[in-house]
């Protein structure tokens, strides 16, 4: 009886030990299954906006994102140079020409159909390889103390006329202005664009970015400048220090000066984590991501029909923007025309 009791005790102890091992193994398996990859985001958008949107995505999905920031054309060329060895998973831009450049070289994977269906056809190319998630309107920022409303140009093209000499500022080295030029090229053709750029070379003062151009208008250094809308709205939403003497002129009437640029998002074909990368792009373009954008202080336009833009903005539907195929905007041709005009 004593031996039988010992044997029973040993069997019981062994069973408990085995059960403990099984529990440990199950826990390890569960932890392993719960681990999710960290995505690498090649970001050419404003970093503060993307951090807010990415943080919301991580909170929702549990997928972390490493943000590597740069400029539109620089990051596009980096992706093409890296090819299949790229460590990137998702690429987002401020403007669409950089997306078109990479897409044209086969650098993107096709987006999931559910993602594409979230985005109006105006804001995505026919290839289905990338989609817009934010928009920005071209405007003329002007100082009403220097330029009366009655003297505002009817068209962006008017700024090449002799009467605008030393009266307008531009930021030719930036992707924003180059995207605007790409819209002029798409709408007016090469000859008209080249002539317009030649006139701007004679008339315009060059600044390092939209913010610098707006500050120059505010300071009375120059009467007007071509910028994107949100620089003014963001400053006005804060202290208005750099915009208190500035108003905005919306060209409307389908003029090139009413061009609405699109910020794009795409999954790199080289992505090691395609499912998670697709999830990020779906989030950015979907209702939840668009709500984060609209409620942020970025002052860019949300493009989802389900999510109105920040109420401080002039409604997107009232901008009377020209109909431009965003996949036709040609960055390399634009920079070559600008070099020929002496603007780069």
VOPAGU-2260 file (C-alpha; in pm, 1 decimal, decimal comma):
REM VOPAGU-2260
SITE   aa  ch    i         X         Y         Z
SITE  UNK   A    0       0,0       0,0       0,0
SITE  UNK   A    1     285,5     232,3      86,0
SITE  UNK   A    2     456,7     161,6    -250,4
SITE  UNK   A    3     130,9     210,6    -434,3
SITE  UNK   A    4      87,0     546,4    -261,4
SITE  UNK   A    5     435,1     655,8    -361,4
SITE  UNK   A    6     374,0     558,0    -722,0
SITE  UNK   A    7      45,7     748,6    -727,2
SITE  UNK   A    8     214,9    1055,8    -582,6
SITE  UNK   A    9     488,9    1040,2    -845,5
SITE  UNK   A   10     237,9    1006,3   -1126,7
SITE  UNK   A   11      41,7    1301,1    -990,7
SITE  UNK   A   12     354,8    1517,1    -963,8
SITE  UNK   A   13     461,0    1421,6   -1315,7
SITE  UNK   A   14     118,3    1514,0   -1451,6
SITE  UNK   A   15     132,8    1852,2   -1282,4
SITE  UNK   A   16     480,2    1916,6   -1423,2
SITE  UNK   A   17     371,5    1822,7   -1773,2
SITE  UNK   A   18      64,1    2041,7   -1741,0
SITE  UNK   A   19     286,5    2331,1   -1633,5
SITE  UNK   A   20     513,9    2280,2   -1933,4
SITE  UNK   A   21     213,3    2270,7   -2162,2
SITE  UNK   A   22      80,5    2592,7   -2010,6
SITE  UNK   A   23     417,0    2763,0   -2059,2
SITE  UNK   A   24     435,6    2644,2   -2418,0
SITE  UNK   A   25      80,5    2765,1   -2483,8
SITE  UNK   A   26     163,9    3107,0   -2337,1
SITE  UNK   A   27     476,3    3136,3   -2550,9
SITE  UNK   A   28     277,5    3039,6   -2857,3
SITE  UNK   A   29      10,9    3295,1   -2776,7
SITE  UNK   A   30     269,7    3567,9   -2723,9
SITE  UNK   A   31     440,2    3477,5   -3051,2
SITE  UNK   A   32     110,2    3488,6   -3236,5
SITE  UNK   A   33      33,3    3828,0   -3081,7
SITE  UNK   A   34     357,5    3983,8   -3199,0
SITE  UNK   A   35     309,0    4212,0   -3499,1
SITE  UNK   A   36     573,4    4354,7   -3731,1
SITE  UNK   A   37     679,7    4716,8   -3720,9
SITE  UNK   A   38     609,9    4893,6   -4049,2
SITE  UNK   A   39     853,9    5136,5   -4207,7
SITE  UNK   A   40     678,0    5443,2   -4343,0
SITE  UNK   A   41     861,0    5655,3   -4599,1
SITE  UNK   A   42     701,2    5987,9   -4521,4
SITE  UNK   A   43     712,9    6300,8   -4738,0
SITE  UNK   A   44     407,3    6456,5   -4573,2
SITE  UNK   A   45     426,1    6695,2   -4277,5
SITE  UNK   A   46     564,2    6486,2   -3993,8
SITE  UNK   A   47     331,3    6626,9   -3727,9
SITE  UNK   A   48      24,2    6525,6   -3929,1
SITE  UNK   A   49     153,8    6176,7   -4002,9
SITE  UNK   A   50     247,3    6116,7   -3640,3
SITE  UNK   A   51    -109,3    6191,2   -3530,8
SITE  UNK   A   52    -254,2    5962,0   -3799,2
SITE  UNK   A   53      -2,7    5683,8   -3740,4
SITE  UNK   A   54     -53,1    5694,5   -3363,3
SITE  UNK   A   55    -426,6    5648,1   -3418,3
SITE  UNK   A   56    -356,8    5355,0   -3651,3
SITE  UNK   A   57    -126,1    5189,2   -3396,1
SITE  UNK   A   58    -384,2    5234,5   -3121,4
SITE  UNK   A   59    -648,3    5073,5   -3342,1
SITE  UNK   A   60    -441,5    4789,4   -3489,6
SITE  UNK   A   61    -154,2    4726,3   -3250,8
SITE  UNK   A   62      87,3    4766,5   -3544,1
SITE  UNK   A   63     376,6    5000,8   -3474,3
SITE  UNK   A   64     515,5    5229,6   -3744,0
SITE  UNK   A   65     868,3    5365,6   -3783,5
SITE  UNK   A   66     850,0    5700,4   -3965,4
SITE  UNK   A   67    1138,0    5803,2   -4193,7
SITE  UNK   A   68    1078,1    6151,1   -4331,0
SITE  UNK   A   69    1209,7    6338,1   -4633,3
SITE  UNK   A   70    1097,7    6537,8   -4937,9
SITE  UNK   A   71     865,5    6409,2   -5212,3
SITE  UNK   A   72    1115,6    6374,1   -5500,1
SITE  UNK   A   73    1404,4    6262,1   -5279,3
SITE  UNK   A   74    1208,8    5978,2   -5124,1
SITE  UNK   A   75    1061,5    5874,7   -5459,1
SITE  UNK   A   76    1408,8    5843,4   -5609,7
SITE  UNK   A   77    1532,5    5659,0   -5299,8
SITE  UNK   A   78    1256,3    5400,3   -5338,0
SITE  UNK   A   79    1344,8    5349,5   -5703,8
SITE  UNK   A   80    1714,7    5316,8   -5625,0
SITE  UNK   A   81    1651,4    5065,6   -5348,2
SITE  UNK   A   82    1424,2    4854,1   -5565,3
SITE  UNK   A   83    1336,6    4513,7   -5422,6
SITE  UNK   A   84    1587,1    4570,4   -5139,6
SITE  UNK   A   85    1392,2    4864,8   -4998,9
SITE  UNK   A   86    1315,6    4833,8   -4627,1
SITE  UNK   A   87    1009,1    5053,6   -4675,9
SITE  UNK   A   88     652,6    4928,1   -4653,1
SITE  UNK   A   89     438,3    5235,4   -4720,8
SITE  UNK   A   90     508,1    5564,6   -4899,8
SITE  UNK   A   91     307,4    5882,6   -4836,4
SITE  UNK   A   92     361,2    6217,6   -5005,6
SITE  UNK   A   93     252,4    6577,8   -4994,4
SITE  UNK   A   94     194,5    6587,9   -5371,7
SITE  UNK   A   95     102,6    6335,9   -5638,4
SITE  UNK   A   96     387,5    6370,0   -5895,5
SITE  UNK   A   97     620,8    6168,6   -5671,0
SITE  UNK   A   98     358,6    5892,3   -5651,8
SITE  UNK   A   99     325,6    5889,7   -6029,9
SITE  UNK   A  100     703,0    5863,4   -6067,5
SITE  UNK   A  101     730,0    5550,9   -5851,6
SITE  UNK   A  102     410,0    5399,9   -5989,6
SITE  UNK   A  103     536,7    5443,0   -6344,9
SITE  UNK   A  104     846,3    5238,8   -6258,5
SITE  UNK   A  105     645,3    4955,6   -6104,7
SITE  UNK   A  106     737,0    5034,3   -5745,7
SITE  UNK   A  107     392,1    4987,7   -5590,1
SITE  UNK   A  108     168,5    4692,3   -5516,0
SITE  UNK   A  109    -196,9    4716,7   -5614,9
SITE  UNK   A  110    -413,4    4842,1   -5330,9
SITE  UNK   A  111    -688,3    4623,3   -5191,1
SITE  UNK   A  112   -1023,1    4679,7   -5360,0
SITE  UNK   A  113   -1185,7    4772,4   -5027,9
SITE  UNK   A  114    -933,0    5054,9   -4992,3
SITE  UNK   A  115    -989,0    5183,2   -5344,0
SITE  UNK   A  116   -1364,3    5186,8   -5293,4
SITE  UNK   A  117   -1317,7    5430,6   -5003,8
SITE  UNK   A  118   -1161,4    5692,9   -5231,7
SITE  UNK   A  119   -1336,8    5898,9   -5498,0
SITE  UNK   A  120   -1203,1    5833,2   -5848,2
SITE  UNK   A  121   -1082,6    6195,0   -5867,2
SITE  UNK   A  122    -828,9    6118,9   -5597,1
SITE  UNK   A  123    -680,8    5791,8   -5722,8
SITE  UNK   A  124    -518,6    5682,3   -6049,1
SITE  UNK   A  125    -666,7    5424,8   -6282,8
SITE  UNK   A  126    -383,7    5184,1   -6198,2
SITE  UNK   A  127    -524,7    5134,5   -5848,2
SITE  UNK   A  128    -171,7    5132,9   -5710,9
SITE  UNK   A  129    -206,1    5434,2   -5481,9
SITE  UNK   A  130    -476,2    5655,9   -5339,2
SITE  UNK   A  131    -514,7    6008,0   -5212,8
SITE  UNK   A  132    -579,4    6069,3   -4845,1
SITE  UNK   A  133    -551,5    6449,6   -4811,3
SITE  UNK   A  134    -588,6    6752,7   -5036,3
SITE  UNK   A  135    -461,2    7111,7   -5050,6
SITE  UNK   A  136    -579,7    7407,6   -5254,9
SITE  UNK   A  137    -363,5    7652,6   -5445,9
SITE  UNK   A  138    -427,8    8012,9   -5337,0
SITE  UNK   A  139    -283,2    8359,5   -5376,3
SITE  UNK   A  140    -188,7    8502,3   -5036,8
SITE  UNK   A  141    -197,0    8882,3   -5052,6
SITE  UNK   A  142    -149,5    9184,6   -4831,3
SITE  UNK   A  143    -461,7    9405,7   -4867,2
SITE  UNK   A  144    -258,8    9709,2   -4760,5
SITE  UNK   A  145     -45,2    9662,0   -5070,9
SITE  UNK   A  146    -288,8    9502,6   -5312,4
SITE  UNK   A  147    -655,3    9598,8   -5330,1
SITE  UNK   A  148    -907,9    9322,7   -5392,5
SITE  UNK   A  149   -1012,3    9491,6   -5717,2
SITE  UNK   A  150    -659,2    9443,4   -5852,1
SITE  UNK   A  151    -633,2    9073,3   -5779,0
SITE  UNK   A  152    -550,8    8859,3   -6084,6
SITE  UNK   A  153    -835,0    8671,2   -6248,5
SITE  UNK   A  154    -604,7    8381,9   -6333,3
SITE  UNK   A  155    -282,0    8233,3   -6205,4
SITE  UNK   A  156    -152,7    8274,2   -6560,0
SITE  UNK   A  157    -179,4    8655,2   -6526,4
SITE  UNK   A  158     117,7    8659,0   -6289,2
SITE  UNK   A  159     350,2    8630,1   -6588,8
SITE  UNK   A  160     236,1    8969,2   -6719,5
SITE  UNK   A  161     478,3    9267,4   -6688,3
SITE  UNK   A  162     256,9    9449,7   -6436,6
SITE  UNK   A  163     335,6    9180,1   -6178,2
SITE  UNK   A  164     709,8    9240,1   -6178,3
SITE  UNK   A  165     841,2    9232,0   -5818,1
SITE  UNK   A  166     486,8    9188,0   -5687,3
SITE  UNK   A  167     459,7    8812,9   -5638,7
SITE  UNK   A  168     652,3    8548,4   -5447,9
SITE  UNK   A  169     691,9    8177,3   -5521,7
SITE  UNK   A  170     882,9    7883,0   -5373,0
SITE  UNK   A  171    1020,5    7721,5   -5689,4
SITE  UNK   A  172    1247,1    7473,9   -5515,8
SITE  UNK   A  173     964,2    7303,3   -5327,6
SITE  UNK   A  174     750,5    7008,7   -5432,8
SITE  UNK   A  175     436,3    7213,7   -5361,6
SITE  UNK   A  176     500,8    7479,5   -5625,7
SITE  UNK   A  177     629,8    7217,5   -5867,4
SITE  UNK   A  178     300,8    7029,7   -5831,3
SITE  UNK   A  179     116,4    7352,1   -5915,3
SITE  UNK   A  180     334,6    7390,8   -6225,9
SITE  UNK   A  181     252,9    7031,2   -6319,5
SITE  UNK   A  182    -116,1    7122,5   -6315,1
SITE  UNK   A  183     -47,6    7422,5   -6541,1
SITE  UNK   A  184     136,2    7187,7   -6776,6
SITE  UNK   A  185    -150,9    6937,0   -6779,0
SITE  UNK   A  186    -411,2    7207,7   -6840,6
SITE  UNK   A  187    -229,4    7451,5   -7070,1
SITE  UNK   A  188      34,8    7247,1   -7248,5
SITE  UNK   A  189     411,3    7277,1   -7275,8
SITE  UNK   A  190     439,4    7600,0   -7477,7
SITE  UNK   A  191     203,8    7800,2   -7256,0
SITE  UNK   A  192     368,7    7662,2   -6942,8
SITE  UNK   A  193     715,5    7751,0   -7066,7
SITE  UNK   A  194     601,5    8106,2   -7147,8
SITE  UNK   A  195     437,1    8139,4   -6805,4
SITE  UNK   A  196     751,5    8020,4   -6628,9
SITE  UNK   A  197     960,7    8265,6   -6828,3
SITE  UNK   A  198     731,6    8546,1   -6711,8
SITE  UNK   A  199     761,3    8429,7   -6349,8
SITE  UNK   A  200    1137,5    8430,6   -6380,1
SITE  UNK   A  201    1114,6    8800,0   -6467,2
SITE  UNK   A  202     847,5    8889,2   -6212,1
SITE  UNK   A  203     868,2    8668,1   -5905,5
SITE  UNK   A  204    1083,7    8666,7   -5596,5
SITE  UNK   A  205    1193,8    8321,6   -5486,4
SITE  UNK   A  206    1149,5    8201,3   -5127,9
SITE  UNK   A  207    1244,2    7887,8   -4939,1
SITE  UNK   A  208     901,1    7738,9   -4895,5
SITE  UNK   A  209     538,3    7844,8   -4864,3
SITE  UNK   A  210     580,7    7959,3   -4505,8
SITE  UNK   A  211     863,1    8196,8   -4595,6
SITE  UNK   A  212     663,0    8336,9   -4887,0
SITE  UNK   A  213     360,3    8401,1   -4665,5
SITE  UNK   A  214     576,0    8568,6   -4401,6
SITE  UNK   A  215     716,3    8800,0   -4668,9
SITE  UNK   A  216     362,7    8901,3   -4768,0
SITE  UNK   A  217     270,9    8953,8   -4404,3
SITE  UNK   A  218     576,6    9174,4   -4348,2
SITE  UNK   A  219     498,0    9390,9   -4651,7
SITE  UNK   A  220     806,0    9270,3   -4837,9
SITE  UNK   A  221     595,4    9163,4   -5135,6
SITE  UNK   A  222     225,2    9215,4   -5218,6
SITE  UNK   A  223     132,8    8853,5   -5294,9
SITE  UNK   A  224     258,6    8494,4   -5309,7
SITE  UNK   A  225     141,2    8162,6   -5452,7
SITE  UNK   A  226     105,0    7908,1   -5171,3
SITE  UNK   A  227    -114,9    7624,5   -5047,9
SITE  UNK   A  228    -414,1    7721,6   -4835,5
SITE  UNK   A  229    -327,6    7544,8   -4510,6
SITE  UNK   A  230     -22,7    7756,7   -4424,9
SITE  UNK   A  231    -254,6    8053,3   -4373,9
SITE  UNK   A  232    -525,4    7855,8   -4193,6
SITE  UNK   A  233    -278,4    7692,3   -3956,4
SITE  UNK   A  234    -122,2    8024,0   -3862,7
SITE  UNK   A  235    -460,4    8191,7   -3815,0
SITE  UNK   A  236    -571,9    7902,6   -3591,5
SITE  UNK   A  237    -272,4    7972,0   -3369,6
SITE  UNK   A  238    -166,0    8329,1   -3292,0
SITE  UNK   A  239    -186,8    8464,4   -3646,1
SITE  UNK   A  240     162,0    8608,2   -3608,7
SITE  UNK   A  241     263,2    8537,7   -3967,0
SITE  UNK   A  242     -73,7    8594,9   -4132,6
SITE  UNK   A  243    -239,9    8890,0   -3957,8
SITE  UNK   A  244    -175,7    9112,7   -4261,8
SITE  UNK   A  245    -260,2    8842,4   -4515,4
SITE  UNK   A  246    -581,2    8737,0   -4687,5
SITE  UNK   A  247    -642,4    8458,0   -4936,6
SITE  UNK   A  248    -761,2    8482,2   -5295,5
SITE  UNK   A  249    -920,4    8163,6   -5433,5
SITE  UNK   A  250    -908,6    8168,2   -5811,8
SITE  UNK   A  251   -1197,7    7925,9   -5871,1
SITE  UNK   A  252   -1357,6    7898,8   -6218,2
SITE  UNK   A  253   -1152,2    7586,2   -6299,4
SITE  UNK   A  254    -845,8    7806,9   -6334,4
SITE  UNK   A  255    -501,1    7644,4   -6295,2
SITE  UNK   A  256    -474,3    7860,6   -5984,2
SITE  UNK   A  257    -761,8    7665,1   -5830,8
SITE  UNK   A  258    -568,8    7339,7   -5860,9
SITE  UNK   A  259    -624,6    7100,9   -5570,6
SITE  UNK   A  260    -318,9    6887,0   -5503,0
SITE  UNK   A  261    -349,7    6537,3   -5359,2
SITE  UNK   A  262    -134,2    6368,4   -5098,6
SITE  UNK   A  263     -97,8    6000,8   -5182,7
SITE  UNK   A  264     -41,7    5672,6   -5000,0
SITE  UNK   A  265      85,9    5346,5   -5146,0
SITE  UNK   A  266     218,9    5004,5   -5048,4
SITE  UNK   A  267     568,6    4937,7   -5177,1
SITE  UNK   A  268     601,6    4626,1   -5389,1
SITE  UNK   A  269     915,1    4549,1   -5186,1
SITE  UNK   A  270     724,2    4546,1   -4855,1
SITE  UNK   A  271     803,8    4250,7   -4627,9
SITE  UNK   A  272     473,7    4304,6   -4448,2
SITE  UNK   A  273     217,6    4356,4   -4726,2
SITE  UNK   A  274     -94,3    4274,6   -4522,2
SITE  UNK   A  275      -4,0    4520,9   -4248,3
SITE  UNK   A  276     101,9    4782,5   -4506,1
SITE  UNK   A  277    -233,0    4747,2   -4681,4
SITE  UNK   A  278    -403,6    4794,7   -4344,6
SITE  UNK   A  279    -222,0    5124,8   -4288,7
SITE  UNK   A  280    -323,6    5265,5   -4628,5
SITE  UNK   A  281    -680,6    5148,5   -4572,5
SITE  UNK   A  282    -681,9    5330,8   -4239,2
SITE  UNK   A  283    -543,6    5656,1   -4382,4
SITE  UNK   A  284    -805,5    5664,1   -4657,0
SITE  UNK   A  285   -1091,1    5529,2   -4446,1
SITE  UNK   A  286   -1345,9    5704,2   -4228,5
SITE  UNK   A  287   -1148,3    5673,2   -3906,1
SITE  UNK   A  288    -822,4    5804,0   -4048,7
SITE  UNK   A  289   -1001,3    6082,7   -4233,2
SITE  UNK   A  290   -1167,6    6189,7   -3910,2
SITE  UNK   A  291    -827,0    6209,6   -3742,2
SITE  UNK   A  292    -707,2    6430,0   -4029,6
SITE  UNK   A  293   -1011,8    6657,2   -4019,9
SITE  UNK   A  294    -986,2    6703,6   -3643,3
SITE  UNK   A  295    -611,3    6771,3   -3646,7
SITE  UNK   A  296    -452,5    7115,0   -3666,3
SITE  UNK   A  297    -301,5    7032,4   -4007,9
SITE  UNK   A  298    -581,7    7221,1   -4186,6
SITE  UNK   A  299    -555,9    7000,8   -4493,9
SITE  UNK   A  300    -871,8    6874,9   -4663,0
SITE  UNK   A  301   -1010,3    6532,5   -4583,7
SITE  UNK   A  302   -1129,9    6372,2   -4905,6
SITE  UNK   A  303   -1374,4    6114,5   -4775,1
SITE  UNK   A  304   -1736,9    6184,7   -4861,7
SITE  UNK   A  305   -1824,1    6061,2   -4513,4
SITE  UNK   A  306   -1596,1    6303,1   -4328,5
SITE  UNK   A  307   -1635,0    6680,7   -4374,9
SITE  UNK   A  308   -1317,1    6886,9   -4369,4
SITE  UNK   A  309   -1232,7    7116,3   -4081,4
SITE  UNK   A  310   -1521,9    7367,3   -4066,9
SITE  UNK   A  311   -1276,1    7657,9   -4067,8
SITE  UNK   A  312   -1182,8    7576,0   -4429,3
SITE  UNK   A  313   -1362,5    7693,2   -4738,6
SITE  UNK   A  314   -1561,4    7381,3   -4839,6
SITE  UNK   A  315   -1382,5    7159,4   -5087,8
SITE  UNK   A  316   -1689,4    7154,1   -5311,7
SITE  UNK   A  317   -1684,2    7535,1   -5342,6
SITE  UNK   A  318   -1327,4    7561,7   -5473,4
SITE  UNK   A  319   -1429,1    7512,5   -5839,5
SITE  UNK   A  320   -1102,5    7330,3   -5905,8
SITE  UNK   A  321   -1000,2    7231,4   -6258,4
SITE  UNK   A  322   -1042,7    6870,3   -6364,9
SITE  UNK   A  323    -690,0    6729,6   -6361,4
SITE  UNK   A  324    -593,2    6363,9   -6396,8
SITE  UNK   A  325    -362,5    6329,0   -6097,1
SITE  UNK   A  326    -174,4    6043,2   -6262,9
SITE  UNK   A  327     -79,5    6274,3   -6551,1
SITE  UNK   A  328     117,7    6521,1   -6337,8
SITE  UNK   A  329     474,6    6491,4   -6459,8
SITE  UNK   A  330     741,5    6588,5   -6207,8
SITE  UNK   A  331    1054,5    6531,6   -6421,2
SITE  UNK   A  332     915,1    6728,6   -6717,1
SITE  UNK   A  333     817,8    7013,3   -6484,6
SITE  UNK   A  334    1161,0    7039,3   -6326,7
SITE  UNK   A  335    1320,1    7040,4   -6671,0
SITE  UNK   A  336    1093,5    7324,9   -6785,8
SITE  UNK   A  337    1172,3    7515,2   -6467,1
SITE  UNK   A  338    1545,8    7467,7   -6523,6
SITE  UNK   A  339    1511,4    7598,6   -6876,3
SITE  UNK   A  340    1331,1    7904,1   -6739,9
SITE  UNK   A  341    1605,1    7961,2   -6483,4
SITE  UNK   A  342    1381,2    7897,0   -6181,7
SITE  UNK   A  343    1585,5    7597,5   -6061,9
